[in-house]
Amino acid sequence: MEVETRKPFIYNDAFLEHRERVIQRDRLAPPRVLPVHKSLPSIGSHKPLLFSMEELADMTDNFNEKNLIGETLFTKLYRGTIRHGWLPFEDWVVTVKIWDYFLETSSHLDGTESFNEEVMFLTQPSAKQHPNVVNLLGYCNRRYLEAVVYDLNPLDTVRNLATTGSLTWLQRIKVALGFARALEFLHDPKKPYLVRNINAAHIILDQDCNPKIFDFSLMSGGILGKLTRPKEKLLTVGYDDPEFFPLGGPEEGGFEVTYHDVFSYGVVLLGLITKRIMDTENIQTTTLVYRWAWRQYRPNRYLVHESLVEDPGFFASDGIMITELAMRCIQRELDKRPSMKDVVKRLEGLQAVQLHGNVVGM
């Protein structure tokens, strides 16, 4: 089914003037200044928009369950619509993420710090320009509500789609390649980030199946600094590297520390090709995707789900290559794992990518 490609959001003067008139009309209380370590860079020629609680409630139908996409360790993700009347043009579909302090895991991390770090990271020029990192439209930083709004018309998370028949083989390759490129960008040797919180539930697809990373709550390195003790102690069950994890993050442990993210990527890749996702409701050793793969894998065989083998664009040689790549990512020996740059190169060499580059995002 063909999906109409969305035009990029344009910050024009008419939009900004219109919104200013609405704010003045309703006499909304001025938002608190975002307490980050440095002033926020602008998005294009404008800073992120400041949304009120009322606007966020209006976008999501008062955070209606029907608009709930999923949860992370600390947040909830909603489909939203900036309605005609607030804007000088048609309705605009967005994604709204709120920090939910009623989630069981939220007590283990400072939500305000996590919110501040995400806004600071997403307003960096390099992050704004990457097609597989969410684009920050604005945020809300009021008492009892911290939220961000992404310029993203969401399809769903990889977790919700991977085990279904909603994604074709070529679309799964597109997701694997796009997400690998996001991690390659974050692992830039000059100033690497360690994501740590990589999870199929933390990758969201737009209407064209382009993957976007949207959870940065355990990230360290780059402008965020060293890995803190609270972040180090938190685990993403089923995706975390079972090997020893050094404190400090990429700027202290060296570029090799990012190979822990490579392990998590391998688990996501396995989920995409095998239609297996970690069951968070029934956490057992037997349900861990990587342990299942360790038991099942044989050289020169693929672990691709049988329903995908019949899809257009599937080649047995690709199935073997991508299975081998996933197994290399989840090896116990760190120095034998590929870098994300190597992963991208291998994926771009798949026969399906060479023949269907326009479909998979080449």
KATALIN-V184987 format. One record per pair of residues at least 12 apart in sequence whose ideal C-beta (glycine too) atoms are under 8 Angstrom apart, sorted by the first residue. I is the first residue (numbers start at 1). J is the second residue. If there is no record, write none. Layout:
i=I j=J
i=I j=J
This chain:
i=3 j=207
i=3 j=208
i=4 j=207
i=5 j=208
i=6 j=153
i=6 j=206
i=6 j=207
i=8 j=151
i=9 j=92
i=9 j=135
i=9 j=137
i=9 j=151
i=11 j=43
i=11 j=44
i=11 j=45
i=11 j=46
i=14 j=88
i=15 j=87
i=15 j=88
i=15 j=89
i=16 j=46
i=18 j=86
i=18 j=87
i=18 j=88
i=19 j=49
i=19 j=86
i=19 j=87
i=22 j=86
i=28 j=52
i=28 j=54
i=29 j=52
i=31 j=50
i=31 j=52
i=31 j=140
i=31 j=141
i=31 j=142
i=32 j=141
i=32 j=142
i=32 j=143
i=34 j=116
i=34 j=119
i=34 j=139
i=34 j=141
i=35 j=112
i=35 j=116
i=36 j=116
i=36 j=119
i=36 j=120
i=37 j=120
i=38 j=120
i=40 j=119
i=40 j=120
i=40 j=123
i=41 j=123
i=41 j=124
i=41 j=125
i=42 j=123
i=43 j=123
i=43 j=128
i=43 j=136
i=47 j=123
i=48 j=119
i=48 j=123
i=48 j=136
i=48 j=137
i=48 j=138
i=48 j=139
i=49 j=137
i=49 j=138
i=49 j=139
i=49 j=149
i=50 j=138
i=50 j=139
i=50 j=140
i=50 j=141
i=51 j=138
i=51 j=139
i=51 j=140
i=51 j=147
i=51 j=149
i=52 j=140
i=52 j=142
i=53 j=140
i=53 j=142
i=53 j=145
i=55 j=82
i=55 j=86
i=55 j=140
i=56 j=80
i=56 j=96
i=56 j=98
i=56 j=140
i=56 j=145
i=56 j=147
i=56 j=149
i=58 j=83
i=58 j=86
i=59 j=78
i=59 j=80
i=59 j=81
i=59 j=82
i=59 j=83
i=59 j=94
i=59 j=96
i=59 j=149
i=60 j=78
i=60 j=79
i=60 j=80
i=60 j=96
i=63 j=76
i=63 j=78
i=63 j=98
i=67 j=79
i=67 j=80
i=69 j=95
i=69 j=154
i=69 j=156
i=69 j=157
i=69 j=160
i=69 j=204
i=70 j=156
i=70 j=157
i=70 j=159
i=70 j=160
i=70 j=201
i=71 j=100
i=71 j=103
i=71 j=201
i=72 j=197
i=72 j=199
i=72 j=201
i=72 j=202
i=72 j=215
i=72 j=217
i=73 j=103
i=73 j=105
i=73 j=106
i=73 j=109
i=73 j=197
i=73 j=215
i=73 j=217
i=73 j=218
i=73 j=234
i=73 j=236
i=74 j=99
i=74 j=100
i=74 j=103
i=74 j=105
i=74 j=106
i=74 j=109
i=74 j=111
i=74 j=114
i=74 j=217
i=75 j=97
i=75 j=98
i=75 j=99
i=75 j=100
i=75 j=103
i=75 j=215
i=75 j=217
i=76 j=97
i=76 j=98
i=76 j=100
i=76 j=103
i=77 j=95
i=77 j=96
i=77 j=97
i=77 j=154
i=77 j=157
i=77 j=204
i=77 j=214
i=78 j=95
i=78 j=96
i=78 j=97
i=78 j=98
i=79 j=93
i=79 j=95
i=79 j=96
i=79 j=154
i=80 j=93
i=80 j=94
i=80 j=95
i=80 j=96
i=80 j=149
i=81 j=93
i=81 j=94
i=82 j=94
i=93 j=153
i=93 j=154
i=94 j=137
i=94 j=149
i=94 j=150
i=94 j=151
i=94 j=152
i=94 j=153
i=95 j=134
i=95 j=149
i=95 j=150
i=95 j=152
i=95 j=153
i=95 j=154
i=95 j=204
i=95 j=214
i=96 j=147
i=96 j=148
i=96 j=149
i=96 j=150
i=97 j=147
i=97 j=148
i=97 j=149
i=97 j=150
i=97 j=214
i=98 j=145
i=98 j=146
i=98 j=147
i=99 j=111
i=99 j=114
i=99 j=115
i=99 j=146
i=99 j=147
i=105 j=234
i=108 j=230
i=108 j=233
i=108 j=234
i=109 j=217
i=109 j=218
i=109 j=230
i=109 j=231
i=109 j=234
i=110 j=230
i=111 j=146
i=112 j=146
i=114 j=216
i=114 j=217
i=115 j=139
i=115 j=141
i=115 j=146
i=115 j=148
i=117 j=216
i=117 j=219
i=117 j=224
i=118 j=148
i=118 j=216
i=118 j=217
i=119 j=136
i=119 j=139
i=119 j=148
i=120 j=223
i=120 j=224
i=121 j=216
i=121 j=219
i=121 j=222
i=121 j=223
i=121 j=224
i=122 j=134
i=122 j=135
i=122 j=136
i=122 j=148
i=122 j=216
i=123 j=136
i=124 j=223
i=126 j=185
i=130 j=181
i=130 j=182
i=130 j=185
i=131 j=178
i=131 j=210
i=132 j=178
i=132 j=179
i=132 j=181
i=132 j=182
i=132 j=185
i=132 j=210
i=132 j=211
i=132 j=212
i=132 j=213
i=133 j=182
i=133 j=185
i=133 j=212
i=133 j=213
i=134 j=150
i=134 j=152
i=134 j=204
i=134 j=212
i=134 j=213
i=134 j=214
i=135 j=150
i=135 j=151
i=135 j=152
i=136 j=148
i=136 j=149
i=136 j=150
i=136 j=151
i=137 j=149
i=137 j=150
i=137 j=151
i=150 j=212
i=150 j=214
i=152 j=204
i=152 j=206
i=152 j=212
i=153 j=206
i=153 j=207
i=154 j=204
i=154 j=205
i=154 j=206
i=154 j=207
i=155 j=204
i=155 j=205
i=155 j=206
i=155 j=207
i=155 j=209
i=156 j=204
i=156 j=205
i=157 j=200
i=157 j=201
i=157 j=202
i=157 j=203
i=157 j=204
i=157 j=205
i=158 j=175
i=158 j=200
i=158 j=201
i=158 j=203
i=158 j=204
i=158 j=205
i=158 j=211
i=158 j=268
i=158 j=271
i=158 j=272
i=159 j=199
i=159 j=200
i=159 j=201
i=159 j=203
i=159 j=277
i=160 j=201
i=161 j=205
i=162 j=200
i=162 j=271
i=162 j=272
i=162 j=275
i=162 j=276
i=162 j=277
i=163 j=275
i=163 j=276
i=163 j=277
i=164 j=275
i=165 j=307
i=167 j=209
i=167 j=272
i=168 j=308
i=168 j=311
i=168 j=312
i=168 j=313
i=169 j=308
i=169 j=311
i=169 j=312
i=169 j=313
i=169 j=314
i=169 j=352
i=170 j=311
i=170 j=312
i=170 j=313
i=170 j=352
i=170 j=356
i=170 j=359
i=170 j=360
i=171 j=209
i=171 j=359
i=172 j=272
i=172 j=273
i=172 j=308
i=173 j=313
i=173 j=318
i=173 j=322
i=173 j=347
i=173 j=350
i=173 j=352
i=173 j=353
i=173 j=360
i=174 j=209
i=174 j=210
i=174 j=211
i=174 j=359
i=174 j=360
i=174 j=361
i=175 j=203
i=175 j=205
i=175 j=209
i=175 j=211
i=175 j=272
i=176 j=268
i=176 j=269
i=176 j=272
i=176 j=322
i=176 j=347
i=177 j=344
i=177 j=347
i=177 j=348
i=177 j=353
i=177 j=360
i=177 j=361
i=178 j=210
i=178 j=211
i=178 j=361
i=179 j=203
i=179 j=211
i=179 j=213
i=179 j=265
i=179 j=268
i=180 j=265
i=180 j=340
i=180 j=343
i=180 j=344
i=180 j=347
i=181 j=344
i=182 j=211
i=182 j=212
i=182 j=213
i=183 j=195
i=183 j=198
i=183 j=213
i=183 j=261
i=183 j=262
i=183 j=265
i=183 j=340
i=183 j=343
i=184 j=339
i=184 j=340
i=184 j=341
i=184 j=343
i=184 j=344
i=186 j=213
i=186 j=222
i=186 j=261
i=187 j=250
i=187 j=255
i=187 j=258
i=187 j=261
i=187 j=339
i=187 j=340
i=187 j=341
i=189 j=255
i=191 j=221
i=191 j=222
i=191 j=223
i=192 j=221
i=192 j=222
i=192 j=250
i=192 j=251
i=192 j=255
i=192 j=257
i=192 j=258
i=193 j=219
i=193 j=220
i=193 j=221
i=193 j=222
i=193 j=224
i=193 j=250
i=193 j=258
i=194 j=219
i=194 j=220
i=194 j=221
i=194 j=227
i=194 j=249
i=194 j=250
i=194 j=257
i=194 j=258
i=194 j=260
i=194 j=261
i=195 j=213
i=195 j=216
i=195 j=218
i=195 j=219
i=195 j=261
i=195 j=264
i=196 j=218
i=196 j=219
i=196 j=220
i=196 j=227
i=196 j=231
i=196 j=236
i=196 j=240
i=196 j=260
i=196 j=261
i=196 j=264
i=197 j=215
i=197 j=216
i=197 j=217
i=197 j=218
i=197 j=219
i=197 j=234
i=197 j=236
i=198 j=236
i=198 j=239
i=198 j=261
i=198 j=264
i=198 j=265
i=198 j=267
i=198 j=268
i=199 j=215
i=199 j=236
i=199 j=239
i=199 j=264
i=199 j=268
i=200 j=239
i=200 j=268
i=200 j=271
i=200 j=277
i=200 j=278
i=202 j=214
i=202 j=215
i=203 j=268
i=210 j=361
i=217 j=231
i=218 j=231
i=218 j=234
i=218 j=236
i=220 j=249
i=220 j=250
i=221 j=249
i=221 j=250
i=221 j=251
i=225 j=249
i=225 j=251
i=226 j=248
i=226 j=249
i=226 j=251
i=226 j=252
i=227 j=247
i=227 j=248
i=227 j=249
i=229 j=247
i=232 j=245
i=232 j=247
i=236 j=264
i=237 j=278
i=237 j=280
i=237 j=283
i=238 j=267
i=238 j=278
i=238 j=280
i=238 j=283
i=238 j=287
i=238 j=288
i=238 j=289
i=238 j=290
i=239 j=264
i=239 j=267
i=239 j=268
i=239 j=278
i=240 j=260
i=240 j=263
i=240 j=264
i=241 j=260
i=241 j=263
i=241 j=264
i=242 j=332
i=243 j=260
i=243 j=263
i=243 j=332
i=243 j=334
i=245 j=260
i=256 j=334
i=256 j=335
i=258 j=339
i=258 j=340
i=259 j=334
i=259 j=337
i=259 j=339
i=260 j=334
i=261 j=340
i=262 j=329
i=262 j=337
i=262 j=338
i=262 j=339
i=262 j=340
i=262 j=343
i=263 j=290
i=263 j=329
i=263 j=330
i=263 j=337
i=265 j=329
i=265 j=340
i=265 j=343
i=266 j=290
i=266 j=325
i=266 j=326
i=266 j=327
i=266 j=328
i=266 j=329
i=266 j=330
i=266 j=337
i=267 j=289
i=267 j=290
i=267 j=330
i=269 j=322
i=269 j=325
i=269 j=326
i=269 j=329
i=270 j=289
i=270 j=290
i=270 j=293
i=270 j=303
i=270 j=326
i=270 j=330
i=271 j=289
i=273 j=302
i=273 j=303
i=273 j=304
i=273 j=305
i=273 j=308
i=273 j=319
i=273 j=322
i=273 j=323
i=273 j=326
i=274 j=289
i=274 j=293
i=274 j=303
i=274 j=304
i=274 j=305
i=275 j=305
i=275 j=307
i=275 j=308
i=276 j=289
i=276 j=292
i=277 j=289
i=290 j=330
i=293 j=326
i=293 j=327
i=293 j=330
i=294 j=330
i=297 j=323
i=297 j=327
i=299 j=324
i=300 j=320
i=301 j=320
i=301 j=323
i=302 j=316
i=302 j=319
i=302 j=320
i=302 j=322
i=302 j=323
i=303 j=323
i=303 j=326
i=304 j=319
i=304 j=322
i=304 j=323
i=313 j=352
i=313 j=355
i=313 j=356
i=313 j=359
i=314 j=352
i=315 j=350
i=315 j=351
i=315 j=352
i=317 j=351
i=318 j=350
i=318 j=351
i=318 j=352
i=321 j=346
i=321 j=349
i=321 j=350
i=322 j=347
i=322 j=350
i=325 j=338
i=325 j=343
i=325 j=346
i=325 j=347
i=329 j=343
i=348 j=362
